[in-house]
Amino acid sequence: MRNETSRRGADARLQAIGETLRSSWQTPTDTMITDDIPMLLTRLSQVQARKKR
């Protein structure tokens, strides 16, 4: 019973945080940025590390 109550409380807090973030942070709608992020991350992961001097 206690675990169920704790889980419900955590779910409610998570939902409240999500609502707060959605109301205070506008999701970028520029497709040039949002569509290119996965490609950028893929390309960056392919770059070999450079030794520091």
PDB file with one MODEL, atoms N, CA, C and O in Angstrom:
MODEL        1
ATOM      1  N   MET A   1       0.827  -1.189   0.000  1.00  0.00           N
ATOM      2  CA  MET A   1       0.000   0.000   0.000  1.00  0.00           C
ATOM      3  C   MET A   1       0.875   1.258   0.000  1.00  0.00           C
ATOM      4  O   MET A   1       0.610   2.215  -0.727  1.00  0.00           O
ATOM      5  N   ARG A   2       1.915   1.234   0.826  1.00  0.00           N
ATOM      6  CA  ARG A   2       2.777   2.409   0.913  1.00  0.00           C
ATOM      7  C   ARG A   2       3.521   2.649  -0.396  1.00  0.00           C
ATOM      8  O   ARG A   2       3.662   3.793  -0.829  1.00  0.00           O
ATOM      9  N   ASN A   3       4.003   1.565  -1.036  1.00  0.00           N
ATOM     10  CA  ASN A   3       4.705   1.707  -2.304  1.00  0.00           C
ATOM     11  C   ASN A   3       3.792   2.285  -3.377  1.00  0.00           C
ATOM     12  O   ASN A   3       4.223   3.103  -4.190  1.00  0.00           O
ATOM     13  N   GLU A   4       2.542   1.865  -3.380  1.00  0.00           N
ATOM     14  CA  GLU A   4       1.566   2.376  -4.344  1.00  0.00           C
ATOM     15  C   GLU A   4       1.338   3.873  -4.108  1.00  0.00           C
ATOM     16  O   GLU A   4       1.264   4.649  -5.061  1.00  0.00           O
ATOM     17  N   THR A   5       1.229   4.271  -2.851  1.00  0.00           N
ATOM     18  CA  THR A   5       1.036   5.688  -2.512  1.00  0.00           C
ATOM     19  C   THR A   5       2.269   6.497  -2.899  1.00  0.00           C
ATOM     20  O   THR A   5       2.147   7.607  -3.417  1.00  0.00           O
ATOM     21  N   SER A   6       3.451   5.948  -2.650  1.00  0.00           N
ATOM     22  CA  SER A   6       4.693   6.627  -3.015  1.00  0.00           C
ATOM     23  C   SER A   6       4.802   6.787  -4.527  1.00  0.00           C
ATOM     24  O   SER A   6       5.218   7.834  -5.022  1.00  0.00           O
ATOM     25  N   ARG A   7       4.424   5.743  -5.252  1.00  0.00           N
ATOM     26  CA  ARG A   7       4.481   5.784  -6.708  1.00  0.00           C
ATOM     27  C   ARG A   7       3.508   6.824  -7.262  1.00  0.00           C
ATOM     28  O   ARG A   7       3.844   7.571  -8.181  1.00  0.00           O
ATOM     29  N   ARG A   8       2.324   6.865  -6.706  1.00  0.00           N
ATOM     30  CA  ARG A   8       1.343   7.861  -7.149  1.00  0.00           C
ATOM     31  C   ARG A   8       1.833   9.268  -6.866  1.00  0.00           C
ATOM     32  O   ARG A   8       1.648  10.171  -7.682  1.00  0.00           O
ATOM     33  N   GLY A   9       2.455   9.458  -5.715  1.00  0.00           N
ATOM     34  CA  GLY A   9       3.006  10.766  -5.370  1.00  0.00           C
ATOM     35  C   GLY A   9       4.124  11.162  -6.321  1.00  0.00           C
ATOM     36  O   GLY A   9       4.197  12.311  -6.758  1.00  0.00           O
ATOM     37  N   ALA A  10       4.988  10.216  -6.639  1.00  0.00           N
ATOM     38  CA  ALA A  10       6.086  10.483  -7.572  1.00  0.00           C
ATOM     39  C   ALA A  10       5.540  10.779  -8.964  1.00  0.00           C
ATOM     40  O   ALA A  10       6.040  11.672  -9.649  1.00  0.00           O
ATOM     41  N   ASP A  11       4.516  10.036  -9.389  1.00  0.00           N
ATOM     42  CA  ASP A  11       3.898  10.282 -10.697  1.00  0.00           C
ATOM     43  C   ASP A  11       3.280  11.671 -10.748  1.00  0.00           C
ATOM     44  O   ASP A  11       3.399  12.369 -11.755  1.00  0.00           O
ATOM     45  N   ALA A  12       2.623  12.073  -9.673  1.00  0.00           N
ATOM     46  CA  ALA A  12       1.998  13.395  -9.620  1.00  0.00           C
ATOM     47  C   ALA A  12       3.057  14.497  -9.681  1.00  0.00           C
ATOM     48  O   ALA A  12       2.872  15.504 -10.365  1.00  0.00           O
ATOM     49  N   ARG A  13       4.166  14.304  -8.964  1.00  0.00           N
ATOM     50  CA  ARG A  13       5.251  15.289  -9.003  1.00  0.00           C
ATOM     51  C   ARG A  13       5.864  15.381 -10.387  1.00  0.00           C
ATOM     52  O   ARG A  13       6.140  16.476 -10.877  1.00  0.00           O
ATOM     53  N   LEU A  14       6.080  14.229 -11.024  1.00  0.00           N
ATOM     54  CA  LEU A  14       6.639  14.205 -12.365  1.00  0.00           C
ATOM     55  C   LEU A  14       5.705  14.899 -13.353  1.00  0.00           C
ATOM     56  O   LEU A  14       6.165  15.633 -14.228  1.00  0.00           O
ATOM     57  N   GLN A  15       4.423  14.677 -13.223  1.00  0.00           N
ATOM     58  CA  GLN A  15       3.450  15.323 -14.102  1.00  0.00           C
ATOM     59  C   GLN A  15       3.461  16.836 -13.880  1.00  0.00           C
ATOM     60  O   GLN A  15       3.387  17.604 -14.839  1.00  0.00           O
ATOM     61  N   ALA A  16       3.552  17.262 -12.626  1.00  0.00           N
ATOM     62  CA  ALA A  16       3.587  18.696 -12.324  1.00  0.00           C
ATOM     63  C   ALA A  16       4.842  19.346 -12.897  1.00  0.00           C
ATOM     64  O   ALA A  16       4.790  20.457 -13.424  1.00  0.00           O
ATOM     65  N   ILE A  17       5.968  18.647 -12.791  1.00  0.00           N
ATOM     66  CA  ILE A  17       7.218  19.165 -13.351  1.00  0.00           C
ATOM     67  C   ILE A  17       7.105  19.282 -14.861  1.00  0.00           C
ATOM     68  O   ILE A  17       7.528  20.282 -15.441  1.00  0.00           O
ATOM     69  N   GLY A  18       6.534  18.260 -15.504  1.00  0.00           N
ATOM     70  CA  GLY A  18       6.353  18.282 -16.951  1.00  0.00           C
ATOM     71  C   GLY A  18       5.477  19.440 -17.392  1.00  0.00           C
ATOM     72  O   GLY A  18       5.787  20.118 -18.372  1.00  0.00           O
ATOM     73  N   GLU A  19       4.389  19.672 -16.678  1.00  0.00           N
ATOM     74  CA  GLU A  19       3.491  20.783 -17.015  1.00  0.00           C
ATOM     75  C   GLU A  19       4.195  22.127 -16.840  1.00  0.00           C
ATOM     76  O   GLU A  19       4.026  23.031 -17.657  1.00  0.00           O
ATOM     77  N   THR A  20       4.977  22.253 -15.780  1.00  0.00           N
ATOM     78  CA  THR A  20       5.713  23.492 -15.540  1.00  0.00           C
ATOM     79  C   THR A  20       6.720  23.742 -16.649  1.00  0.00           C
ATOM     80  O   THR A  20       6.828  24.859 -17.154  1.00  0.00           O
ATOM     81  N   LEU A  21       7.456  22.706 -17.030  1.00  0.00           N
ATOM     82  CA  LEU A  21       8.439  22.856 -18.107  1.00  0.00           C
ATOM     83  C   LEU A  21       7.771  23.215 -19.427  1.00  0.00           C
ATOM     84  O   LEU A  21       8.245  24.089 -20.154  1.00  0.00           O
ATOM     85  N   ARG A  22       6.675  22.540 -19.732  1.00  0.00           N
ATOM     86  CA  ARG A  22       5.975  22.832 -20.987  1.00  0.00           C
ATOM     87  C   ARG A  22       5.437  24.256 -21.019  1.00  0.00           C
ATOM     88  O   ARG A  22       5.403  24.883 -22.078  1.00  0.00           O
ATOM     89  N   SER A  23       5.018  24.769 -19.869  1.00  0.00           N
ATOM     90  CA  SER A  23       4.467  26.126 -19.850  1.00  0.00           C
ATOM     91  C   SER A  23       5.556  27.191 -19.829  1.00  0.00           C
ATOM     92  O   SER A  23       5.303  28.333 -20.213  1.00  0.00           O
ATOM     93  N   SER A  24       6.763  26.841 -19.387  1.00  0.00           N
ATOM     94  CA  SER A  24       7.816  27.856 -19.280  1.00  0.00           C
ATOM     95  C   SER A  24       8.888  27.737 -20.359  1.00  0.00           C
ATOM     96  O   SER A  24       9.667  28.671 -20.548  1.00  0.00           O
ATOM     97  N   TRP A  25       8.948  26.623 -21.065  1.00  0.00           N
ATOM     98  CA  TRP A  25       9.988  26.401 -22.079  1.00  0.00           C
ATOM     99  C   TRP A  25       9.317  26.058 -23.393  1.00  0.00           C
ATOM    100  O   TRP A  25       8.663  25.021 -23.508  1.00  0.00           O
ATOM    101  N   GLN A  26       9.471  26.912 -24.374  1.00  0.00           N
ATOM    102  CA  GLN A  26       8.863  26.661 -25.669  1.00  0.00           C
ATOM    103  C   GLN A  26       9.714  25.678 -26.457  1.00  0.00           C
ATOM    104  O   GLN A  26      10.926  25.851 -26.588  1.00  0.00           O
ATOM    105  N   THR A  27       9.071  24.659 -26.973  1.00  0.00           N
ATOM    106  CA  THR A  27       9.764  23.663 -27.774  1.00  0.00           C
ATOM    107  C   THR A  27      10.179  24.277 -29.103  1.00  0.00           C
ATOM    108  O   THR A  27       9.353  24.902 -29.769  1.00  0.00           O
ATOM    109  N   PRO A  28      11.442  24.116 -29.509  1.00  0.00           N
ATOM    110  CA  PRO A  28      11.864  24.670 -30.792  1.00  0.00           C
ATOM    111  C   PRO A  28      11.055  24.056 -31.931  1.00  0.00           C
ATOM    112  O   PRO A  28      10.849  22.844 -31.982  1.00  0.00           O
ATOM    113  N   THR A  29      10.608  24.907 -32.830  1.00  0.00           N
ATOM    114  CA  THR A  29       9.816  24.419 -33.960  1.00  0.00           C
ATOM    115  C   THR A  29      10.547  24.600 -35.278  1.00  0.00           C
ATOM    116  O   THR A  29      10.002  24.301 -36.341  1.00  0.00           O
ATOM    117  N   ASP A  30      11.760  25.082 -35.215  1.00  0.00           N
ATOM    118  CA  ASP A  30      12.542  25.260 -36.425  1.00  0.00           C
ATOM    119  C   ASP A  30      13.003  23.882 -36.898  1.00  0.00           C
ATOM    120  O   ASP A  30      13.842  23.248 -36.258  1.00  0.00           O
ATOM    121  N   THR A  31      12.454  23.428 -38.016  1.00  0.00           N
ATOM    122  CA  THR A  31      12.769  22.071 -38.474  1.00  0.00           C
ATOM    123  C   THR A  31      14.225  21.918 -38.865  1.00  0.00           C
ATOM    124  O   THR A  31      14.775  20.819 -38.803  1.00  0.00           O
ATOM    125  N   MET A  32      14.851  23.007 -39.266  1.00  0.00           N
ATOM    126  CA  MET A  32      16.253  22.929 -39.630  1.00  0.00           C
ATOM    127  C   MET A  32      17.093  22.506 -38.424  1.00  0.00           C
ATOM    128  O   MET A  32      18.060  21.756 -38.557  1.00  0.00           O
ATOM    129  N   ILE A  33      16.712  22.993 -37.260  1.00  0.00           N
ATOM    130  CA  ILE A  33      17.444  22.645 -36.044  1.00  0.00           C
ATOM    131  C   ILE A  33      17.016  21.265 -35.547  1.00  0.00           C
ATOM    132  O   ILE A  33      17.862  20.402 -35.314  1.00  0.00           O
ATOM    133  N   THR A  34      15.716  21.054 -35.386  1.00  0.00           N
ATOM    134  CA  THR A  34      15.249  19.810 -34.771  1.00  0.00           C
ATOM    135  C   THR A  34      15.526  18.588 -35.641  1.00  0.00           C
ATOM    136  O   THR A  34      15.818  17.513 -35.116  1.00  0.00           O
ATOM    137  N   ASP A  35      15.439  18.735 -36.955  1.00  0.00           N
ATOM    138  CA  ASP A  35      15.706  17.583 -37.814  1.00  0.00           C
ATOM    139  C   ASP A  35      17.199  17.296 -37.944  1.00  0.00           C
ATOM    140  O   ASP A  35      17.586  16.160 -38.218  1.00  0.00           O
ATOM    141  N   ASP A  36      18.029  18.294 -37.755  1.00  0.00           N
ATOM    142  CA  ASP A  36      19.460  18.113 -37.937  1.00  0.00           C
ATOM    143  C   ASP A  36      20.188  17.642 -36.683  1.00  0.00           C
ATOM    144  O   ASP A  36      21.336  17.207 -36.778  1.00  0.00           O
ATOM    145  N   ILE A  37      19.571  17.712 -35.534  1.00  0.00           N
ATOM    146  CA  ILE A  37      20.249  17.324 -34.299  1.00  0.00           C
ATOM    147  C   ILE A  37      20.665  15.848 -34.321  1.00  0.00           C
ATOM    148  O   ILE A  37      21.815  15.552 -33.995  1.00  0.00           O
ATOM    149  N   PRO A  38      19.786  14.912 -34.687  1.00  0.00           N
ATOM    150  CA  PRO A  38      20.243  13.509 -34.735  1.00  0.00           C
ATOM    151  C   PRO A  38      21.401  13.302 -35.716  1.00  0.00           C
ATOM    152  O   PRO A  38      22.331  12.545 -35.438  1.00  0.00           O
ATOM    153  N   MET A  39      21.337  13.978 -36.856  1.00  0.00           N
ATOM    154  CA  MET A  39      22.419  13.859 -37.837  1.00  0.00           C
ATOM    155  C   MET A  39      23.718  14.433 -37.266  1.00  0.00           C
ATOM    156  O   MET A  39      24.790  13.849 -37.423  1.00  0.00           O
ATOM    157  N   LEU A  40      23.605  15.578 -36.605  1.00  0.00           N
ATOM    158  CA  LEU A  40      24.777  16.202 -35.999  1.00  0.00           C
ATOM    159  C   LEU A  40      25.403  15.283 -34.958  1.00  0.00           C
ATOM    160  O   LEU A  40      26.621  15.102 -34.939  1.00  0.00           O
ATOM    161  N   LEU A  41      24.584  14.708 -34.102  1.00  0.00           N
ATOM    162  CA  LEU A  41      25.110  13.810 -33.073  1.00  0.00           C
ATOM    163  C   LEU A  41      25.755  12.571 -33.688  1.00  0.00           C
ATOM    164  O   LEU A  41      26.781  12.089 -33.208  1.00  0.00           O
ATOM    165  N   THR A  42      25.145  12.066 -34.745  1.00  0.00           N
ATOM    166  CA  THR A  42      25.720  10.908 -35.436  1.00  0.00           C
ATOM    167  C   THR A  42      27.087  11.253 -36.009  1.00  0.00           C
ATOM    168  O   THR A  42      28.048  10.503 -35.842  1.00  0.00           O
ATOM    169  N   ARG A  43      27.165  12.393 -36.685  1.00  0.00           N
ATOM    170  CA  ARG A  43      28.436  12.810 -37.294  1.00  0.00           C
ATOM    171  C   ARG A  43      29.495  13.079 -36.227  1.00  0.00           C
ATOM    172  O   ARG A  43      30.657  12.711 -36.401  1.00  0.00           O
ATOM    173  N   LEU A  44      29.106  13.716 -35.129  1.00  0.00           N
ATOM    174  CA  LEU A  44      30.072  14.000 -34.065  1.00  0.00           C
ATOM    175  C   LEU A  44      30.599  12.714 -33.430  1.00  0.00           C
ATOM    176  O   LEU A  44      31.757  12.654 -33.017  1.00  0.00           O
ATOM    177  N   SER A  45      29.758  11.694 -33.353  1.00  0.00           N
ATOM    178  CA  SER A  45      30.215  10.434 -32.757  1.00  0.00           C
ATOM    179  C   SER A  45      31.208   9.718 -33.665  1.00  0.00           C
ATOM    180  O   SER A  45      31.932   8.834 -33.207  1.00  0.00           O
ATOM    181  N   GLN A  46      31.253  10.084 -34.940  1.00  0.00           N
ATOM    182  CA  GLN A  46      32.181   9.459 -35.889  1.00  0.00           C
ATOM    183  C   GLN A  46      33.535  10.152 -35.948  1.00  0.00           C
ATOM    184  O   GLN A  46      34.479   9.623 -36.535  1.00  0.00           O
ATOM    185  N   VAL A  47      33.634  11.328 -35.345  1.00  0.00           N
ATOM    186  CA  VAL A  47      34.902  12.066 -35.359  1.00  0.00           C
ATOM    187  C   VAL A  47      35.853  11.432 -34.357  1.00  0.00           C
ATOM    188  O   VAL A  47      35.486  11.209 -33.203  1.00  0.00           O
ATOM    189  N   GLN A  48      37.046  11.146 -34.785  1.00  0.00           N
ATOM    190  CA  GLN A  48      38.016  10.525 -33.886  1.00  0.00           C
ATOM    191  C   GLN A  48      38.518  11.560 -32.881  1.00  0.00           C
ATOM    192  O   GLN A  48      38.674  12.743 -33.185  1.00  0.00           O
ATOM    193  N   ALA A  49      38.759  11.066 -31.688  1.00  0.00           N
ATOM    194  CA  ALA A  49      39.252  11.930 -30.618  1.00  0.00           C
ATOM    195  C   ALA A  49      40.656  12.410 -30.957  1.00  0.00           C
ATOM    196  O   ALA A  49      41.441  11.693 -31.577  1.00  0.00           O
ATOM    197  N   ARG A  50      40.952  13.612 -30.548  1.00  0.00           N
ATOM    198  CA  ARG A  50      42.269  14.200 -30.790  1.00  0.00           C
ATOM    199  C   ARG A  50      43.012  14.268 -29.470  1.00  0.00           C
ATOM    200  O   ARG A  50      42.450  14.674 -28.453  1.00  0.00           O
ATOM    201  N   LYS A  51      44.270  13.873 -29.486  1.00  0.00           N
ATOM    202  CA  LYS A  51      45.067  13.921 -28.255  1.00  0.00           C
ATOM    203  C   LYS A  51      45.320  15.360 -27.857  1.00  0.00           C
ATOM    204  O   LYS A  51      45.599  16.222 -28.690  1.00  0.00           O
ATOM    205  N   LYS A  52      45.213  15.598 -26.541  1.00  0.00           N
ATOM    206  CA  LYS A  52      45.506  16.942 -26.025  1.00  0.00           C
ATOM    207  C   LYS A  52      47.006  17.136 -25.978  1.00  0.00           C
ATOM    208  O   LYS A  52      47.753  16.210 -25.664  1.00  0.00           O
ATOM    209  N   ARG A  53      47.435  18.321 -26.284  1.00  0.00           N
ATOM    210  CA  ARG A  53      48.871  18.598 -26.245  1.00  0.00           C
ATOM    211  C   ARG A  53      49.301  19.141 -24.923  1.00  0.00           C
ATOM    212  O   ARG A  53      50.482  19.427 -24.728  1.00  0.00           O
TER     213      ARG A  53
ENDMDL
END
